[in-house]
Amino acid sequence: MTAVPELDLKATPELCRAAQSLSGVRREEQASRGQDPYPYQTDSYIDDSLQSVKWFTAHGCGCDEGIAAIESNVREHYLDSPARQKCWRLWLHWKPQ
């Protein structure tokens, strides 16, 4: 999903559904780790997902559930730290109203 903004794709309903489904799978994977919470370290999936979510939103895909899943992931699985707060600020600053 993180490569989507770099590809020449059309945001079809199928692609939007696939992206929404993938965010749920990632959240379930995170929850199954069993070592929560742990210190936040740069997570390329979370960091790179912001660009993908921006792309999907700009192309008419509803991303509310995906955004909520990523926010929940950060809250539930990472201890508070300056790095986590920085990540959080990026998401909250961008988040569509």
N, C-alpha and C positions, 0 to 999 in steps of 0.2 A: 504494500500500500504506500510505502514511503516514496516510491519512485513515480507515483502517479503524476505529480506536478511536472515532471520532466518528460513525460510521454505525450504523444499527440493523440489524446483520447477524447471521445465524446462521452459526456456524462449521461449514460442511458439509465433507465430505471434498474436494470440488472446490475450495472456497475455500482450504483448507489446502494442497492440492497446488499451486495457483496461486501462493500466497505463497512456498512453497519453491522453485518454479521461478524466480520473480522474483529471489530473492536470488542464485541462480546466474548469471542474466543480468547483474545489476549487477556482480558480481565480474568477469565476463568483459569487460565494458565498461571497468572500471577498469584491468584488465591490458593492454588494447589501447591505452591512452593513450601508452605509450612514453616517458614522461618521469619514470619512477620512480627513486628515491623523491623526494618533494618535501615541503616543510614542511607540517605539518598546519595546516589552517585549518578552522574550523568547517564541517563538511559536513552540511548539513541532512538528507541521506539517512541518514547514520549516526546523527545525533542523534535524528531523528524516528523512525527504525526501532526504537529502544528501546521506545517506547510501543506500537508495533505488535506487536513480539515479545512484550511483556508481555500484550497482548490475546489474541494467538493462543495463548499458553501457558495463560492463564487459561481459555480456551474449549476446551481439549483438543487443540489442534494441536501436533504434535511440531515443535519449532523448533531442535533440536540442530544440524542442518545449516546452517540460516540463521544461527544464532549463530556457528558455526564459520567461516562464510564472511565475516561481518562482522569477526570478530576477525582472521582472516587478511588481510583487506583492509587493516585498520589497520596491522598489523605489516609487511606487504609494501610498501605504497605510500606510507607517511608517515614522514618522519624523526621521530626522537624529539624531543619538545618538551614544555614544561609543558602546553600545550593538548591535545596527544595523550595525555599521562599522565592529565589530568583526564577526558577521554573514556573512556579505558581503565578508570579507577577506577569510573566510573558503570556500565559494562558488567559489570565483575567483581563489583562490590558487589551488583548485581541478579541476576546469572546464577543460574538455578535449579540446585540441587545434585542 
